[in-house]
Amino acid sequence: MKMIIPDKSLLNKTGEVDYFDWNYKFPIKHIQLYRFRRILEMMGKDHYPTLLEAGTGSGIFLPELSQHCDKLYACDIHSNFDHMHELLKTYNVKDYSLSTQSIEKTTYPDKSFDAVIAVSVLEFVKDIPAAIKELKRIMKPDGVFITICPMKSRFLDFFVSLYSSKKPEEEFGESRTFVGSVLEQNFTVVKKGYMVPLIGRLFPVYTHYKLKK
C-alpha cells in the first residue's frame, strides 16, 4: 500500500510525546508506519466529506489523510501549527482547519464529522470517558471512529524504553490495560485487528478499531 510520508525536514517536534522522528529511524520506523497502514486499511476506499485527525502531533499523517476527504480537520493540545501550513501547502492541500483543542472537550458542533482518526492518542488522554463522550458527540450518526492503540506488551515496552529513555508506565500510565475494553463497551465494533493476527488476542502489541456509535 503506497502511503504519503513527508520528508522529515517538513516536520517539527510539537511536544514531549511527539516522536515523529521515530518514523525515520530503523528499526522502530516499521512499527510506527505499521500504525498508519492499519488506519488506511480500515478506511478502505471510502471518501469522507469531513475528516478529523484528533491528536495530529507533527501532522505527519495529514497529507495522506487529505487524499481521503473533502475537508480535513486536525486538532491537538499544542499550538505549533506553523510548519503544518507549509507542509499542507507543499502537498497542495487547501481545504483544511487546524486548531488547538483536546479531544476531551472541543468546540466542534454536534454531528460534525464523517470520520475521526486517532493514531496512538487515547493512551495519553487523562479522561478517556470524557474523550469517548466527546467523540460520540462530534461524530455524525453514521460516522466512524478509526483508531489504533498500544496494548501492554513487553515487545513494545522494549522499544519505548530504548528510544524514549522512559519507563512505559511514565509514558502511558495504566491506560493500555483498559483502553480497548472501554472502546468496545461504548462503541459498536465494525472491525478489529491485531498487530500479530495469529497470536494478537493473547499477546497484543497494537489493536486497531473501526467503530460506530
N, C-alpha and C positions, 0 to 999 in steps of 0.2 A: 504493500500500500504506500503510494507516494504521498509525502506529507511535507508541508512547508515548515522548515525550521530556519528562522532568521540567522543571519550572520551574527556572531557573538558581539561584534562591535556596535550593533544596533540596540543592545540591551544594557540596562544598568541595574545594579542591586537596589532594591526598594525597601528592604527591611531585614531584620535579624534572621528570619526564616525563609528568605528568598534565596534559594540556591540555584539560580538559573545557570550558573557556570557548570553545575554538575552534568548538564545536558551535553557538554562538550568534553567531558573527561572520561577516559577509558579506565575501568570497565563500567563504572556506575551509570554512564550515559545510556546503556542498554536498558537499565531498569527505569530510568527517567522517561525515555522515549516510549517505552512499553506502555506507560500510562496514557499518553496521548493517542497511541494507536488503538487502544481498547475503547477510548471515548469515541473515536471516529468509527470504529466498527459498530458500536451501538447506535450511532447516529444513522448509519447506513447511507442510503441515497436520499433521505428526506432533506427537504429545504425548508427553512423556518422563516416566516415573516419577521419575527423578533426573537433575538437570542441574547441571553445574558451570560457572561462568564463571571461567576462570583469568586472573588479571591484571585484576581488575574495576575498578581505578583508583578513580574517584569513585563508582562504582556507577550511572552514568547509564543503563546498559542493563538493569539489574536489574528495574525494574518491567515492562518489556516481556517479558523472558525468563520472568518469573514466570507469564505467561499461557500458557506452552508446556510447563509441567511440573507435577508434583505437589509435589515438594520441590526447592527452589532452594538451591544452594550457591555460595559465591563465596570466592575467596582472592586475596591479593596480598601483596607483601613488606612493605607498610606495615601500621600498626595503627590507622589513622584511620577507624574504623568508626562513631563515634558518630552522625554525621549520616545514615549509611545506615540505621540503625534507624528514625530519624524518617522518612526517605524511604520505606522499605518500609511503615511504619505508615500513611503518607499514602495509599498505594495498596492498603491492606488486605491486604498480603502477610504471612501468619502463619507458614507452614512454611518456614523458611529457616535457613541456618547460614553465618556469616561467620568467616573465620579468617585469621591471618597465616601465610602459607606461600608458599614459592617452588615453582613448578611443576617445578623441577629435582629437588625431593625433598619429598614431602608425607607426612602421617600418615594419609591416607585408606586404608582397607583395599583389598586387591586386588579388582578387578572391581566397583567401587562405582557407576559412572556409565553411564547410558544415552546421555548426550551430554555432551561437553565443548566449550565455546565459548571461543575466544580471538580478540579483536579487536585486531590490531596489537600483539601481545605478544612473539612469538618473536624479533623483531629486537632486543629488549632483553635477551634471556636470554644469560648468559655461556656456559653449557654447553648448547648446543642438543641434542647427542646424549643427554645426561642427561635433558633435558626430554622428549624423544621416548620414551625408555625408561620414564620415569615415567608419561607419558600412556597408554602401552600397558598398563602395569600396572594403572592405576586404571579403565580403560575395561572395561565388560562385553564378553563375547565378541562380541556383535552390536552393541556401542555405536558411536557415531560421534564423530569429532573434526571440528568445523567451525571454520574459521579464515580470516582474511584478512590478508595480509602485504603490506607495501610492497616494491616492487622498486626497483632503482637506476634513477632516472628524472630527467631534467633538469626536467621539468614539476613533479614532486613536490618536488625539491630546491629549486626557486624558492620554493615556499610554506613549506617547512620553515625555510629560511633567513630568509624575510621575517618569519614570525610567532614563531620561537623565538630569533632573533638568534644562531643557532649554525650552523656548517657541518654538512651532513648526516653527514659522517664522525664528527663529535663525537657526534652523536645516535645513530647506528646502528652505527658501526664498518663492517665489511665484510659483515655478516650478510645484507644484502639481496641480495648476489650469489650466495648459495648456499642460502638457506633453502628455496626452492621445490624444488630438486633433492634436498635431504636429506629433505624430507617425502615426495616421490614414491618415493624409494628405500626408505623404511621403512614406508609405509602403502599400502593399496590405494586408489586414487583412484576414488571414486564419481562425483563431479562436480568440474569445474574450470572457472573462468571468469576473464575479464579485465575491467578497468575499461573499456577501449575494445575491444569484441569484434572488430571488423574488423581492427585493427592491433595488438591487445594482445600477440599472440605475438611480434611483432618489437619493439614498443616498450611493454613492460608498465609500468603505474603501480602498480596493485594487482592481486594474483592471489588468488582465493578458492578454497577447497577444502572438499569434504565427503569425509572419509576414514574408512576402516575398518582394523582391524588386519590 
